[in-house]
Amino acid sequence: MRHLLRMASHSGQTNMHARNLAIVWAPNLLRSKDIEATGFNGTAAFMEVRVQSIVVEFILTHVEQLF
């Protein structure tokens, strides 16, 4: 998480701020066995990934308090 936070600190050059990093990394960091097992697609999968990205973004914006 600290590494991703460090990456976000360079968002002026990379445009990879906490939200973008969360969108990219959330499915890997918070893998959902439900999506994998049932083969969710469409709206259900999108909503699951959206929740995951919100959680990861929250963690990234509060790294110092959480860790």
PyMOL commands that set and color helices and strands:
alter all, ss='L'
color gray80, all
select helices_A, chain A and resi 2-8+11-14+18-29+33-38+42-61+63-66
alter helices_A, ss='H'
color red, helices_A
deselect
rebuild
show_as cartoon
